[in-house]
Amino acid sequence: YLPAVAGFLIGKELSIMGGALENPERPFVAILGGAKVADKIGVITNLLNKCDTLLIGGGMAYTFFKAMGYEIGDSLLDAESIDLAKQLMETAKEKGVKLLLPVDTVVAKTRELFAAEIKNAKTVIWNGPMGVFEFPEFAKGTEAVAKACAECGGTTIIGGGDSASAVKKLGYADKMTHISTGGGASLEFLEGKVLPGVAALNDK
């Protein structure tokens, strides 16, 4: 067999993201967005064991509101994940993790609340937009989070996908410590899964 070694990019991904997950400077703030809770269960569960504060935004926040007994009208709902959302909130409480959801759907107050947590952080991991950022009228939450990450003096890691696109589009890319290009793989890494390509490396 040929020796299995990582290129510089994978080396950087593993050292920065791995370091943040294994031995983060605190406070460690994780920000998760996107549409469905189901897509992020593994990540939320893993991060609840590691982070001090978990900020949840985007469409999946409505599933948490529903789990808390609020009416959400026609908003996006991942109905099968309501009980899971309840469990995740209970787990956060047990572990002493501050779990913050949007406090208003227009997100003006939420922006300030989330930005304050992000700016005080020493480590930030962000995966998933805070709304349909492709449309200007729904981009405000994502813009506010991107700006707060850019102004944070700690380590800021953007975990691939839409968050990375948003940060680049908004012109904050050079202000981030690391923008993952791993896409779905970086999501699996945040879940704590063993990635076959990483497991095969000779020198870890």
Buried (B, 14 or more C-beta within 10 A) or exposed (E): EEEEEBEEEBEBBBEBBEBBBEEBEBBBBBBBBBBBBEBBBBBBBBBBEBBBBBBBBBBBBBBBBBBEEEEBEEEBBBEEBBEBBBBBBEBBEEEEBBBBBBEEBEBEEBBEBBBEBBBBBBBBBBBBBBBBBEEEEBBBBBBBBBBBBBEBEBBBBBBBBBBBBBBBBBEBBEBBBBBBBBEEBBBBBBBBBEBEEBEEBEEE
